[in-house]
Amino acid sequence: MEFKETNSFSLDWDQNFTAEVIQLMDAIEATLQSSSSSSPSSLVKKRQSTSLQENNPQTCRKLPDSIVSPPPSFPFSFSRCQARPRFRYPLLRFGGQILYSRTEAEVEKAAMELLKVLEIQKKEMGQVSIGFDIEWKPSFQRGILPGKAAVMQICCDNRYCYVMHIIHSGIPQSLQVLLGDSTIIKVGVAIGGDAVKVFRDYNVSVKAVEDLSYLANQKLNSDPQNWSLAALTEKLVCKELPKPKRIRLGNWELYPLSKEQLQYAATDAFASWHLYQVLKNLPDAVKDPAGKSKGRVLLVS
């Protein structure tokens, strides 16, 4: 996995966290990490590169020629996950290149590149989809509203994820075109709410959204429920989606984002894209006369 980012820096966590809350979250996360050190997830971590590259304005937006080529085939083999695994599932982490843009010019260029990639995918595959998510600074004080959508992350394959710091760049024209393109399906959990927030915060429409929770209820042999992205990841691909609170509830308006924030954002968008590929290839669940699912649906290992 390779980042394109600025010089190293430390994250100044949201000032509304108390020292006691931070200490408690650190203790919980340390306990979870130590308990899984001998699990299969440790094998996954060893196989992933953690090298970082220096980022500067001249190199952050320069992409290899391979980005405009169709993505390699992504085979899905089907098998049933363990209902109660002895160990924690291995972590799901995005292992491709994270393309971070911060200024209006950078985000405009990134959106143009992404539109070019998606246009090629349309010619190759007919229909295209992107994993889509947003992040914002939460509020922990009564009467104070959460911040505007601060980060927008988009993933269209397993090679590249775009993380756009829209709180600083705004949503330039090319990104507006991408979001409003009804031929590009935007997928995610509770994505309708994200689309509403983007419209309220920036007056920009996000069209052609598909909620993974709704799609999962159509496909899976289980009672309908409000799926979280983490729960769907475990159910479909037998992986654990990391959701550290210090990152998830941190300050997404800080400039620049930390490498941990970039990894979190990219992994969420990648998970949405990946799970959509799994779900759309599953047959619809068979319903009995009472409307309940029955039959067998095989899940991805």
N, C-alpha and C positions, 0 to 999 in steps of 0.2 A: 504494500500500500504506500502511495506516494502523495505527499502534500505539496501544494504550491502555496507558500505563506510567507509572512514577513519574519523579521528577526524575532528571537525568543522573547517571551514576556510572561509575567505572572498574572493570573486572573484575580481581579478585585471583586470578590463576591458581593452580591447585592447587600447593601447596608442594612436592610431590614432583617437579615438573619442575625440571631443572637449567638453568642459564643457557645452557649449550651446546646443549641440546635445543631450547629456545625459539628461540635464534638460528638454528639449522638449519631449524626449521619456518618461521620468518619468511622466510628466504632462499628456500626452496622455493616458498612461496606467492607471494612477490613475483615470482619468475621466471615462474610459471604465469600470473599476472595480466597481466604485461607482454607475454607472448607472445600473449595473446588480445586485446590492446587494439584490434587492427584486424580482429578476427574478427566474425562475425555476432552474437556474444554482446554486443558493445558496443552494438549497436543495440537489443537487448532492454533493457539497463540504462537507456538514455536514455529509454525509454518508461515507466519505472516511477517512481512518486512516492516520495520518501524523506522526506516531511514527517512530523514527529512531533507528537503532541498531549500536552499536560500531563495527567497522570493524578491523580485524587484519589478518595477513597472514595465521593464522591457521583456521580462520572461514570464510574468504571471499569466499572460493571456496567449502565449505562443503554444500551440498544440501540435502534436505529431500528426503526420499525414494520415495515420491509421484512424483518427477520430471520424473522418468522413467516409470511411468504409463501413459496410454493413457489419453489425456485431456478429461474433462467431455463434454457431448454433449452441443452444443452451438446453441440453437434454434434461428431462425430468424422469426419474425412476420412481415408481410408486410402491410403497410398503407402509404398513401400519406402525405408528409410533407406539412405544411402550406407554401404557396407561400410567404407570407409576415407576419411573426409572429409578434404578438403584442410586445413580449419580445424577447430578444436575446435567442438563443438556449442554452441549458445547455452545459457546457464544456465537451469535451471528454478527459479523462485522463486515463493513464494506471494505474490500481489499483493492479497489481500483484507485484511480487518480481523482483527487478532490480539487476542483477548480473554483477558487475563492475570488469573488469580485466585490469591490467595495465602492468605487466611484460610479457616477452616472455613466461615464464613458466605458468603463470596464463592464458594467452590467449590460449596457447596450450591445457591446461586442460579444459578450457571452451569449446573450439571447439570439443574436444573429447566427452564431456558430451552431447553437442548439437547433434552431429552425432548419439550418442546412442539413444537419444530421438526421432530423426527423423526416425531412423531405425525401432523403435517400431511403430511409426505412420504409416510408409509404410505398415507394416504387418496388421495393423488394418483398414486403410482407403485406401490403394492402392497408392494414390498420395499425396504428401506432398508439402506444400508451406511455405515460410518464408517471413515476412515483412522485408525489407532490406533498409538501408539508410546509408549515410555517412555524416560527418560534417568536415569542415576545416576552418582554420583561413582566413578570407577575407582580401583583401587589399583595402585600400581607397586612395592609392597614385598612380598617373600615373607612369607607367614604372615598378612598383613592382608587380610581379605576386602573386596570392593567394598561401597559403601554401599547402603542401601535405595533402592528406586525413588524418585527425588526429583521427577521431573516427568512428568506424563501429558499428552499432546497428542492432541486429537481434532478431526478435520475431516470435515464432512458435505457440503460443497459448495465451490464456488470463491469464496465470498464471506466466510466466517467460519471461523476456526480457534480452538479453545479450548486454551489452555495453562494447566495447573493445577499449582501448586507443592505437590504432595501431601506432600512431606517436612515441610512446615510446617502444612498444613491437615488431614492425614489424608484418609481417603476417607469423606465423609459419606454419609448415607442415600440421597439422590437419585442420587449417583454410583454407589453400590452397585447400585441398581435398574437403572440404565442398563447397567452392565457385565454384570449377570446376566440381562439380557433376551435370550432366544434368538431373538427376531424381529428384532433389530438385529445385522447381520453386522459383525464387527470384522475389518478386513483390514490386512495388513502382511506384511513379510518376516520370517521366523522369529518370527511372532507367538505361536506356541505357547510358546516360551521366555519371552516377555514375560508371558504369562498365568500361567505357573508362578511367575515372580519376584513378581508382584503378590500371588499367593496366599501365597507363603512370607513375604513382607514385611508383608502387611496382613491376611492371612486373608480375602481377598475373592476370589470366583470371577469369572473373565472367561469368559463363555460365547459360543458361536457365533463362533468364530474361523476365518478362512480365510487360509492361507498363500499369498502371491502367487507364491512360487517354485514351489510345487506346481501352482498353477493355470497358470502360464506353461508348465510342462512338458507340461500337457495340451493347450495351445493352439498352441504354437509348433512350427515345422518345424525342429527341431534336437534333438540328443541331450540327454537329461535332464541337468540340472546344478543345483547349488545357486546360484541367482541371488541376487545382492545387489540392494538397492534401486537403487543407482547404475547397475549393469549393466542392469537391467530398464528404467530410465528412458532410457538410450541406445538400447536395442534397440527399444523400443516407440514412443517419441515423439521420438527424435532430439534429446534435450536432455541436458545435463550436470547432475547433481545435486551441488551443492557440498558437500564434506565436509571443511572445514578442521579439522585436528587440534587446534588450540588451542581450538576450540569443542567438538568432539566429545569430546575427552578432558579437558575442563575440569571445574571444580567446579560441578555442577548443584545443590548444596545451598545455595549462596550466595543471600542474600536482599538485594535483589530480583535477578531475572535481568537480564542485560544485554540491550540491544536486539539484539545479534548472536545471543545464545542464543535469544531469542524467535523471531527470523526462522528460525534453523536448525530449531528444534523444529516450528514451524508448517509449514515447507516439507516436512519429512519426512512429517508426517501428511497433508498435501495430496497429495504424490507418491503415497502409498499409495492414497488414495481415487481419485485420477485414473487411475492405472494399472489399478485394479480395473475402472473403467468401460470402459477399453479392452479388457481381457482378456475380460470377460464377454460382450462383443459379438462376439468372434472365434469362428468355428467351431472345434470340436475338430480337432486335427491328424489327418490320415489316416495310419493305420499300415499298413505292409506286413506280409506273413505272419510276418516275423521279429520284428515288434513295434517296428520303427523308424519314425519319422515320415517321411512323404513328401508330396509335393504342395506347393502354394504357399499361404503365409499372408501377406496384405498387412498392412503395419504402418503405424502412424499417423505422419503428418508433423507 
